[in-house]
């Protein structure tokens, strides 16, 4: 890490750092002095929000960050979900973005992979059927 990372949190807000959940009781700024994988609460997707292929993929990558002890199992799930997600789209921009996500995950850069997935949401919304939800069978 070239310079410290500052994370500002409001009262009651959480941050996930290397698998630990940290909640603060007052406004605070945390300074990370070395490399750490973290996820801000505002970027955490809940299971009931995994309504599209990209959101399902996001959830799996997020799990790698939040539960690093089980990252190997989650990587196997990622490979399965990733393949199904690529097959779900014919849009070249989405497929190209997914290849970037695959490279980031393989390089152990899940936070950047999450950012890349979020950037694909507008494209996904444009190509999915009205309502943007996938059938439950596709989510499996």
MARNUSE-848725 format. One line per 5 residues: their letters; for each residue y, x, z of C-alpha. Coordinates in steps of 0.1 Angstrom, whole numbers, padded with zeros to 4 digits. Layout:
N
A	Y:X:Z  ...
***
This chain:
140
XXXXX	0000:0000:0000  0033:0016:-0011  0056:-0003:0013  0051:-0028:0041  0046:-0064:0032
XXXXX	0067:-0089:0052  0054:-0124:0058  0077:-0150:0073  0062:-0179:0091  0076:-0211:0106
XXXXX	0064:-0226:0139  0028:-0239:0135  0023:-0223:0102  -0009:-0203:0095  -0018:-0172:0075
XXXXX	-0053:-0160:0067  -0056:-0123:0070  -0088:-0105:0061  -0107:-0136:0071  -0089:-0142:0104
XXXXX	-0067:-0173:0108  -0034:-0166:0125  -0012:-0194:0137  0022:-0188:0151  0041:-0210:0177
XXXXX	0076:-0199:0167  0094:-0185:0137  0081:-0150:0131  0080:-0123:0105  0048:-0103:0103
XXXXX	0049:-0069:0088  0016:-0057:0072  0016:-0019:0073  -0016:-0013:0054  -0036:-0031:0026
XXXXX	-0049:-0064:0037  -0060:-0095:0019  -0040:-0125:0030  -0034:-0161:0020  -0005:-0182:0031
XXXXX	-0013:-0217:0043  0008:-0232:0015  -0016:-0217:-0011  -0047:-0230:0006  -0065:-0257:-0014
XXXXX	-0085:-0283:0005  -0119:-0294:-0008  -0107:-0329:-0017  -0081:-0313:-0040  -0108:-0297:-0062
XXXXX	-0106:-0324:-0089  -0105:-0302:-0120  -0125:-0272:-0133  -0096:-0248:-0126  -0091:-0262:-0091
XXXXX	-0128:-0258:-0084  -0126:-0222:-0095  -0095:-0216:-0073  -0114:-0230:-0043  -0142:-0205:-0048
XXXXX	-0119:-0175:-0052  -0099:-0187:-0022  -0131:-0187:-0002  -0136:-0150:-0010  -0103:-0143:0007
XXXXX	-0108:-0166:0037  -0144:-0156:0044  -0149:-0120:0034  -0181:-0117:0053  -0198:-0140:0028
XXXXX	-0179:-0126:-0002  -0212:-0115:-0019  -0226:-0150:-0018  -0193:-0164:-0029  -0192:-0140:-0059
XXXXX	-0225:-0154:-0071  -0211:-0189:-0069  -0180:-0177:-0087  -0201:-0164:-0116  -0218:-0198:-0119
XXXXX	-0186:-0218:-0116  -0167:-0194:-0139  -0193:-0198:-0167  -0192:-0236:-0164  -0153:-0235:-0164
XXXXX	-0151:-0214:-0195  -0176:-0238:-0213  -0154:-0268:-0202  -0125:-0256:-0223  -0118:-0249:-0260
XXXXX	-0081:-0240:-0255  -0077:-0203:-0263  -0048:-0198:-0238  -0069:-0212:-0209  -0100:-0191:-0220
XXXXX	-0078:-0160:-0222  -0064:-0167:-0188  -0098:-0171:-0174  -0109:-0137:-0188  -0079:-0122:-0168
XXXXX	-0092:-0141:-0137  -0127:-0127:-0142  -0113:-0091:-0145  -0092:-0096:-0113  -0121:-0109:-0093
XXXXX	-0143:-0081:-0106  -0116:-0056:-0095  -0115:-0072:-0060  -0081:-0086:-0065  -0086:-0122:-0055
XXXXX	-0050:-0129:-0045  -0039:-0121:-0080  -0067:-0141:-0094  -0055:-0171:-0075  -0020:-0166:-0089
XXXXX	-0035:-0164:-0124  -0055:-0196:-0119  -0024:-0215:-0106  -0005:-0204:-0137  -0031:-0222:-0159
XXXXX	-0028:-0256:-0142  -0001:-0269:-0166  -0023:-0260:-0196  -0052:-0276:-0180  -0032:-0308:-0172
XXXXX	-0022:-0309:-0209  -0057:-0308:-0222  -0077:-0328:-0197  -0081:-0366:-0202  -0055:-0389:-0187
XXXXX	-0056:-0386:-0149  -0069:-0350:-0151  -0100:-0356:-0129  -0135:-0345:-0138  -0166:-0366:-0130
XXXXX	-0184:-0357:-0098  -0214:-0344:-0119  -0192:-0318:-0135  -0181:-0306:-0101  -0216:-0296:-0092
***
